[in-house]
Amino acid sequence: MDTEPSLAPLPGYTRFVRLVYSEEELLREHPYARPQRACGRALHGGFDAEGRYRSPRTAVRWPAVRAWTAALEARGLGLLHADRSLLLAGSHPSYEQMKLMLEHGLGQGLWNSLTLTGEIEGRGRFLVDFRAPEFADVVHEDVSEMAVGHLGRGLLSAHEQLLLLLMNVLMVEIRAEKLFDFIERLLGDPETFADTREKAEQALDLVRRIRVDEEIHVAYLRTVLSELRGLTFRSREGPSVAGRRLVDPIWRALVHWHAIEMPRQARAQSRRALHEIIRTHPDPETAEAVLVAFRALEPPPVPAA
């Protein structure tokens, strides 16, 4: 059964905003006019009466996240900087390199990237049964009207846990968004998949819907971490600690790892794997020509910071 609506006045707003929700509400589906199906399979989500795609379990979750974000801003707290602009390293392979490979029927690197991303995203399923932490036990402020206070009411059925884990998942989501943007550009390029444009357009639609699905994950994780920055944490020894002092150094270190260190380490491995894929071309002369062109298109090195 739904909780009784809790309405809070927010400075600068002309109406009361609801900030407390039940688990059933946060996992509620839209009243779909038709389900989503592709390749003969039933997929999650669906379409409304106007034909717009709606992500699963977001009928109430999106309004809730927007309300918590508005409450955060009304308290004078900004949102954590968390978007693709943090990822300073360019894609590897670059757009031009991948397009070159696709033109010669060498798409295995692309399929491998999509498969790996799908596997990583799928690991979040284990969190459905995860017991959410009680932040109310470790902070001074009342979190009942924050996203933080709802982690045990279905938000973690969509994703994650403690401070470090929340940040890692957020960065994984941001990196996935970058890959999906890369894939969308390739699928939408009329020069790629020229012989199978109809299937490419179908795949493009699916990728666009996946990106819509990912938006809610990024939004609530960003909101939760932003709320944590504004809280005051209890300390077993010594004075209490401002949330910013806990969150910000860890966030900076994790961003550096995901944006700089990991891409730098992965690039050499990626380069070797892609060179091997190119060498599988049945014509050795073509393989060598593609390899020379591929190397000429190598993106700039990963920046130092």
DOBA-60431 format. One line per 8 residues: number of its first residue (from 1); their letters; for each residue x, y, z of C-alpha. Coordinates in Angstrom, 1 decimal. Each point is the difference from the previous one (the first is absolute). Example, Ala and Ser with C-alpha at 12.3 -4.5 7.8 and 13.67 -1.06 7.14 Angstrom:
% residues 2
1) AS) 12.3:-4.5:7.8 ~ 1.4:3.4:-0.7
***
This chain:
% residues 305
1) MDTEPSLA) 0.0:0.0:0.0 ~ 1.2:3.5:-0.8 ~ 1.3:2.2:2.8 ~ -2.0:3.1:0.8 ~ 1.3:2.9:-2.1 ~ 2.5:2.1:1.7 ~ 0.0:3.5:-1.4 ~ 2.9:2.4:0.8
9) PLPGYTRF) 0.1:3.8:-0.8 ~ 3.1:0.9:-2.0 ~ 1.4:3.5:-0.1 ~ -0.5:1.6:-3.3 ~ -2.9:-2.4:-0.9 ~ -3.6:1.0:-0.1 ~ -1.3:-3.5:1.0 ~ 0.7:-2.7:2.4
17) VRLVYSEE) 2.2:-2.8:-1.4 ~ -0.4:-3.7:1.0 ~ 3.2:-1.5:1.3 ~ -0.9:-3.4:1.5 ~ -1.0:-3.0:-2.1 ~ -0.6:-3.7:0.6 ~ 1.9:-2.9:-1.6 ~ -3.0:-0.9:-2.1
25) ELLREHPY) -0.1:3.5:-1.4 ~ 3.7:0.2:-0.8 ~ -0.3:-3.3:-2.0 ~ -3.3:0.8:-1.6 ~ -0.3:-0.5:-3.8 ~ -1.6:2.4:-2.4 ~ -3.4:-1.0:-1.4 ~ 1.5:-1.0:-3.4
33) ARPQRACG) -2.2:0.2:-3.0 ~ 2.2:-2.7:-1.6 ~ 3.0:-2.0:1.2 ~ 3.5:0.2:-1.5 ~ 0.9:-2.9:-2.3 ~ 3.0:-0.5:-2.2 ~ 1.2:-3.0:-2.1 ~ -3.0:-2.0:1.2
41) RALHGGFD) 0.8:0.6:3.7 ~ -1.8:1.8:2.7 ~ 2.2:2.7:1.6 ~ -0.5:2.2:3.0 ~ -1.6:3.4:-0.2 ~ -2.6:0.9:-2.5 ~ -1.8:2.8:-1.8 ~ -2.6:2.5:1.0
49) AEGRYRSP) -3.1:1.0:-1.9 ~ 2.0:2.6:-2.0 ~ 2.6:-2.6:-1.0 ~ 2.7:1.3:2.4 ~ 2.3:-2.6:1.5 ~ -0.2:-0.2:3.8 ~ 2.7:-1.7:2.1 ~ -1.0:-2.8:2.5
57) RTAVRWPA) -0.9:0.9:3.6 ~ 0.2:3.7:-0.5 ~ -3.7:1.2:0.2 ~ 0.7:1.4:3.4 ~ 3.8:-0.3:0.3 ~ 0.7:2.8:-2.4 ~ -2.4:2.5:1.7 ~ 1.6:-1.1:3.4
65) VRAWTAAL) 3.6:0.6:-1.2 ~ -1.0:3.4:-1.4 ~ -1.7:0.9:3.3 ~ 3.1:-1.0:2.0 ~ 2.2:1.9:-2.4 ~ -2.2:3.1:0.4 ~ 0.2:-0.3:3.8 ~ 3.7:-0.4:-0.2
73) EARGLGLL) 0.4:3.2:-2.0 ~ -2.5:1.8:2.3 ~ 2.4:-0.7:2.9 ~ 2.7:1.7:-1.9 ~ 1.8:-3.1:-1.0 ~ 1.1:-0.6:-3.5 ~ 0.1:-3.2:-1.9 ~ 3.2:-2.0:-0.2
81) HADRSLLL) 1.8:0.5:-3.3 ~ -0.5:-3.4:-1.6 ~ -0.3:-0.2:-3.8 ~ 1.9:-1.0:-3.1 ~ 2.1:3.1:0.1 ~ 2.0:-1.7:2.8 ~ 1.3:-2.6:-2.4 ~ 3.0:1.8:-1.4
89) AGSHPSYE) 1.4:-2.9:-2.0 ~ -1.3:-0.4:-3.5 ~ -1.6:-3.3:-1.1 ~ 2.2:-2.9:-1.1 ~ -0.4:-1.0:-2.7 ~ -0.9:3.5:-1.2 ~ -3.1:0.5:-2.1 ~ 2.1:0.2:-3.2
97) QMKLMLEH) 1.8:-3.2:1.0 ~ -3.2:-2.0:0.7 ~ -1.6:1.3:-3.2 ~ 3.1:-1.2:-1.9 ~ -0.3:-3.5:1.5 ~ -3.7:-0.2:-0.7 ~ 0.5:1.0:-3.6 ~ 2.2:-3.1:-0.4
105) GLGQGLWN) -2.4:-2.4:1.9 ~ 2.1:0.1:3.2 ~ -2.7:0.7:2.6 ~ 1.1:-2.4:2.7 ~ 1.5:2.8:2.1 ~ -3.3:1.8:0.0 ~ -2.0:-3.1:1.0 ~ 2.5:-0.8:2.7
113) SLTLTGEI) -0.5:3.5:1.5 ~ -3.8:-0.3:0.0 ~ 0.1:-3.5:1.5 ~ 2.4:1.2:2.8 ~ -2.1:3.0:0.8 ~ -3.2:-2.1:0.1 ~ 1.7:-2.5:2.4 ~ 1.1:2.8:2.3
121) EGRGRFLV) -3.4:1.6:0.0 ~ -1.6:-3.4:0.8 ~ 2.0:-0.4:3.1 ~ -2.2:2.6:1.8 ~ -2.7:-2.7:0.2 ~ 1.5:-1.4:3.2 ~ -1.0:3.3:1.8 ~ -3.7:-0.9:-0.1
129) DFRAPEFA) 0.6:-2.0:3.1 ~ 2.5:2.3:1.6 ~ -0.8:1.5:3.4 ~ 0.4:3.8:-0.2 ~ 2.1:1.7:2.6 ~ -1.7:2.1:2.6 ~ 1.6:3.4:-0.5 ~ -2.3:1.4:2.7
137) DVVHEDVS) 2.3:-1.9:2.5 ~ 3.2:1.8:-1.2 ~ -1.1:3.6:-0.8 ~ -1.5:2.7:2.2 ~ -2.7:1.2:-2.5 ~ -3.4:-1.5:-0.7 ~ 0.3:-1.8:-3.3 ~ -3.6:-1.2:-0.2
145) EMAVGHLG) -0.9:2.5:-2.7 ~ 3.2:-0.6:-2.0 ~ 0.9:-2.5:-2.7 ~ 2.6:-1.3:2.5 ~ -2.9:-1.0:2.3 ~ -1.7:-2.0:-2.7 ~ 2.9:-2.3:-1.0 ~ -1.8:-2.9:1.8
153) RGLLSAHE) -3.3:0.7:-1.8 ~ 0.8:-1.1:-3.5 ~ 2.7:2.3:-1.1 ~ 2.6:-2.6:0.5 ~ -2.1:-2.5:-2.0 ~ 1.3:2.1:-2.9 ~ 3.5:0.5:1.4 ~ 2.5:0.4:2.8
161) QLLLLLMN) 1.3:0.3:3.6 ~ 2.6:1.8:2.1 ~ 1.9:3.1:-0.8 ~ 2.9:-1.6:-2.0 ~ -2.3:-2.3:-1.8 ~ -2.5:2.7:-0.9 ~ 2.8:2.1:-1.5 ~ 1.4:-3.0:-2.0
169) VLMVEIRA) -3.4:-0.8:-1.4 ~ -0.6:3.6:-0.9 ~ 3.3:0.1:-2.0 ~ -0.8:-3.3:-1.7 ~ -3.4:1.4:-1.1 ~ 1.7:3.2:-1.3 ~ 2.5:-2.2:-1.9 ~ -2.8:-2.1:-1.4
177) EKLFDFIE) -1.8:3.2:-1.2 ~ 3.2:1.0:-1.9 ~ 0.1:-3.4:-1.7 ~ -3.7:0.1:-0.9 ~ 0.5:3.5:-1.5 ~ 2.9:-1.5:-2.0 ~ -2.2:-2.9:-1.2 ~ -2.9:2.3:-0.8
185) RLLGDPET) 2.2:2.1:-2.3 ~ 1.3:-3.1:-1.8 ~ -3.4:-1.5:-0.5 ~ -1.4:3.4:-1.2 ~ 2.8:0.5:-2.5 ~ -1.4:-0.8:-3.5 ~ 3.5:-1.1:-1.1 ~ 0.1:-2.9:2.6
193) FADTREKA) -2.1:-3.1:-0.4 ~ -1.0:1.2:-3.4 ~ -1.2:-3.5:-1.0 ~ -2.1:-0.4:3.1 ~ -1.3:3.4:0.7 ~ -3.5:-1.2:1.1 ~ 1.6:-2.2:2.7 ~ 2.4:2.8:0.9
201) EQALDLVR) -3.0:2.4:0.5 ~ -1.7:-2.6:2.2 ~ 3.1:-0.4:2.1 ~ 0.3:3.8:0.2 ~ -3.5:0.2:1.5 ~ 0.9:-2.6:2.6 ~ 3.2:1.8:1.0 ~ -1.9:3.3:0.3
209) RIRVDEEI) -2.5:-1.8:2.4 ~ 2.9:-1.4:2.0 ~ 1.4:3.5:0.4 ~ -3.4:1.1:1.3 ~ 0.0:-2.9:2.5 ~ 3.5:1.1:1.2 ~ -1.1:3.6:0.7 ~ -1.9:-0.9:3.2
217) HVAYLRTV) 2.9:-1.9:1.4 ~ 2.4:2.9:-0.5 ~ -2.6:2.4:1.4 ~ -0.7:-1.7:3.3 ~ 3.6:-1.0:0.6 ~ 1.1:3.6:-0.6 ~ -2.8:1.3:2.3 ~ 0.9:-2.5:2.8
225) LSELRGLT) 3.7:0.9:-0.1 ~ -0.9:3.7:-0.1 ~ -2.2:-0.4:3.1 ~ 2.8:-1.8:1.8 ~ 2.3:2.9:-0.6 ~ -2.4:2.2:1.9 ~ -0.3:-2.2:3.0 ~ 1.9:-0.1:3.3
233) FRSREGPS) 1.5:-3.4:0.9 ~ 0.3:-1.2:3.5 ~ 3.5:-1.1:1.2 ~ 0.8:-2.6:2.6 ~ 3.0:2.0:0.9 ~ 0.3:3.7:-0.2 ~ -2.3:2.6:-1.5 ~ -2.6:-0.6:-2.7
241) VAGRRLVD) 1.1:0.1:-3.7 ~ -1.5:2.1:-2.7 ~ -1.2:-2.2:-2.9 ~ 2.1:2.0:-2.5 ~ 3.2:-1.0:1.8 ~ -1.0:-3.7:-0.4 ~ -1.5:0.1:-3.5 ~ 2.2:2.4:-2.0
249) PIWRALVH) 3.4:-1.5:0.4 ~ -1.3:-3.5:-0.8 ~ -1.9:1.3:-2.9 ~ 3.0:1.8:-1.4 ~ 2.1:-3.2:0.3 ~ -2.6:-2.2:-1.6 ~ -0.5:2.5:-2.9 ~ 3.7:0.0:-0.6
257) WHAIEMPR) 0.1:-3.8:-0.1 ~ -3.0:-0.4:-2.4 ~ 0.9:3.0:-2.2 ~ 3.9:-0.2:-0.1 ~ 1.7:-3.0:1.5 ~ -2.4:-2.8:-1.1 ~ -0.2:1.3:-3.7 ~ 3.8:0.3:-0.1
265) QARAQSRR) 0.5:-3.6:1.2 ~ -2.8:-1.3:-2.2 ~ 1.2:1.7:-3.2 ~ 3.1:-2.2:-0.6 ~ -2.1:-3.1:0.5 ~ -2.7:1.3:-2.3 ~ 2.5:0.9:-2.7 ~ 1.5:-3.5:0.0
273) ALHEIIRT) -3.4:-1.6:-0.1 ~ -1.2:2.1:-2.9 ~ 3.2:-0.6:-1.9 ~ -0.6:-3.7:0.3 ~ -3.6:0.4:-1.2 ~ 1.2:1.9:-3.1 ~ 2.5:-2.8:-0.7 ~ -2.9:-2.4:-0.3
281) HPDPETAE) -1.0:1.5:-3.3 ~ 0.0:-2.7:-2.6 ~ 2.2:2.0:-2.4 ~ 3.5:0.6:1.5 ~ 0.6:3.1:-2.2 ~ -3.2:1.6:1.0 ~ 0.7:-0.8:3.7 ~ 3.3:1.7:-0.2
289) AVLVAFRA) -1.4:3.0:-1.8 ~ -2.8:0.3:2.6 ~ 2.6:-0.3:2.8 ~ 2.1:2.8:-1.4 ~ -3.1:2.2:-0.3 ~ -1.2:-0.9:3.5 ~ 3.4:1.0:1.5 ~ -0.1:3.3:-1.9
297) LEPPPVPA) -3.4:0.8:1.6 ~ 1.3:-0.7:3.6 ~ -1.6:2.5:2.4 ~ 2.1:2.3:2.2 ~ 1.5:-1.5:3.2 ~ -2.1:0.0:3.2 ~ 0.6:3.3:1.7 ~ 2.0:0.0:3.2
305) A) -2.8:1.7:2.0
***
